[in-house]
Amino acid sequence: MTSSRGPRKGGLSRNEPHFPIERIDDRAGSCAFLLGVIFNQGESASRAWAAPLALGARLGALDPPKISALPFGVLEQAMRAPPALHRFPSRMAAYVQDCCSRLTDLYGGDARRIWSPPRSAGDLLDALKGFAGIGSHKARIAVFLLTVQFGVVVLDDGTIVSVAECPGLCEQFFPLDSAILLEARAR
């Protein structure tokens, strides 16, 4: 669910929808999704998921080969310019550049190639954890969102992808179950 306005050109608004990335079936959208996974630390989810779109507006596009070739200072300045896209702009600029280099080198600059053709949950988790800034927790959230929000097919290999430790996702996607879970934790 997104606003028709989208993020302000080059900036973020605290009133943006929780998940502004609408599609991952093109190169820019899939890159925005992957960067959103990385940015989702030390920030509210709404700011983290809006940041890649704002970065794309500041750079002219979310093009992994071009971003990986940018001088680090240019990328860092795009992250740092007011309003800063993340509370840790230097660290995130490094993660973005690493992500875009990895996408370019291993996936032809296209994040869709991480999850398409369909792969097993274990393989997808491992591929995501190969990106700087994505650990086990973020990889599980990414797989969950890819399957539930975007309908990406993941092959069953017996790997259990749980997001129970992420109350925000539980409340959004499983409101009754999360109320029971929160009640059980309170006991």
C-alpha positions in Angstrom: 0.0 0.0 0.0 1.7 3.2 -1.1 0.8 6.8 -1.5 0.5 8.0 -5.1 3.0 10.8 -4.3 5.9 8.5 -3.3 8.8 9.9 -1.4 9.8 13.5 -1.8 12.4 14.0 -4.5 15.6 13.0 -2.9 14.3 12.9 0.7 12.3 11.0 3.2 9.1 11.8 5.0 8.1 10.3 8.3 4.6 9.9 6.8 5.6 7.6 4.1 3.9 4.1 3.9 5.6 1.3 5.8 6.6 -0.5 2.6 6.9 1.9 -0.4 8.6 -0.6 -2.8 5.7 -1.8 -5.0 7.4 -4.1 -7.4 10.6 -6.1 -7.8 10.0 -7.3 -11.4 12.4 -4.8 -12.9 16.1 -4.0 -12.3 15.5 -0.8 -10.2 12.7 -2.3 -8.1 14.7 -5.5 -7.2 17.8 -3.4 -6.4 15.6 -1.1 -4.2 14.3 -4.2 -2.4 17.8 -5.5 -1.7 19.0 -2.1 -0.5 15.9 -1.8 1.7 16.9 -5.1 3.4 20.3 -3.6 4.0 19.1 -0.2 5.2 16.7 -1.8 7.7 18.9 -1.4 10.7 19.1 1.5 13.1 16.1 3.2 11.4 12.4 2.8 11.4 11.2 0.4 8.8 9.4 3.1 6.9 12.5 5.2 6.5 14.7 2.2 5.7 12.4 1.0 2.9 12.0 4.5 1.5 15.7 5.2 1.5 16.6 3.2 -1.7 14.0 5.1 -3.6 15.3 8.4 -2.4 18.9 7.3 -3.2 17.7 6.5 -6.7 16.2 10.0 -7.0 19.4 11.6 -5.8 21.6 9.5 -8.2 19.3 9.6 -11.1 18.6 5.8 -11.0 19.3 2.7 -9.0 21.8 1.1 -11.5 24.1 -1.3 -9.7 27.0 -1.1 -12.3 27.0 2.7 -12.2 26.7 2.8 -8.4 29.5 0.3 -8.0 31.7 2.5 -10.3 31.0 5.8 -8.4 33.7 7.3 -6.3 32.9 6.4 -2.7 32.8 10.1 -1.7 30.1 10.8 -4.3 27.9 7.9 -3.0 28.6 8.9 0.6 27.6 12.5 -0.1 24.3 11.3 -1.7 23.6 9.3 1.5 24.7 12.2 3.8 23.0 15.2 2.0 20.1 16.6 4.1 18.0 14.9 4.9 20.4 12.0 5.4 19.1 8.8 4.1 20.2 6.8 7.1 21.6 7.6 10.5 24.8 5.8 9.6 25.4 7.3 6.1 29.1 6.2 5.7 28.5 2.6 6.8 25.4 2.4 4.5 27.3 4.0 1.6 29.9 1.2 2.0 27.2 -1.5 2.1 25.4 0.0 -0.9 28.7 0.1 -2.9 29.5 -3.5 -1.9 26.0 -4.6 -2.7 26.1 -3.0 -6.1 29.6 -4.5 -6.9 28.4 -7.9 -5.8 25.2 -7.6 -7.9 27.3 -6.5 -10.9 30.0 -9.2 -10.5 27.8 -12.2 -9.6 24.3 -11.4 -10.9 24.9 -9.2 -14.0 23.7 -6.1 -12.1 20.2 -7.6 -11.6 19.0 -8.5 -8.1 16.2 -10.6 -9.6 18.8 -13.2 -10.5 19.3 -13.8 -6.7 15.8 -15.4 -6.5 15.0 -16.3 -10.1 14.9 -18.9 -11.3 13.4 -20.4 -8.1 16.0 -21.7 -5.6 15.7 -23.5 -2.3 15.1 -21.5 0.8 18.6 -22.5 2.1 20.3 -21.4 -1.1 18.4 -18.1 -1.1 19.3 -17.4 2.5 23.0 -18.1 1.8 23.0 -15.9 -1.3 21.4 -13.0 0.7 23.8 -13.5 3.6 26.7 -13.0 1.1 25.9 -9.3 1.0 27.6 -7.0 3.5 24.9 -5.8 6.0 22.7 -8.8 5.7 22.9 -11.4 8.4 20.7 -14.4 9.2 17.8 -12.3 10.7 17.6 -9.9 7.7 17.9 -12.8 5.2 14.9 -14.5 6.8 12.9 -11.3 6.7 13.9 -10.8 3.0 12.8 -14.4 2.1 9.6 -13.9 4.0 8.8 -10.6 2.2 9.9 -12.0 -1.2 7.4 -14.9 -0.9 4.5 -13.2 1.0 4.6 -9.6 -0.4 5.9 -10.3 -3.9 4.9 -13.9 -4.7 8.5 -15.1 -5.4 8.6 -18.9 -5.6 11.1 -20.5 -3.2 11.6 -24.3 -3.4 11.0 -26.3 -0.2 14.2 -27.8 1.0 13.1 -28.2 4.6 14.6 -24.9 5.7 12.3 -23.1 8.1 12.1 -19.4 7.6 10.7 -17.9 10.8 10.0 -14.2 11.4 8.5 -14.8 14.8 11.2 -12.6 16.4 10.1 -9.6 14.2 7.0 -8.2 15.9 6.4 -5.6 13.2 6.1 -8.2 10.4 4.0 -10.5 12.6 1.6 -7.7 13.4 1.3 -6.7 9.8 0.9 -10.1 8.2 -0.5 -12.2 11.1 -2.4 -9.9 13.4 -4.2 -12.6 15.4 -1.2 -14.8 15.7 1.0 -11.9 16.9 -1.5 -11.0 19.6 -1.3 -14.6 20.9 2.5 -14.5 20.6 2.8 -11.3 22.5 0.4 -12.5 25.2 2.5 -15.7 25.6 5.7 -13.7 25.9 4.1 -11.6 28.6 3.5 -14.6 30.8 
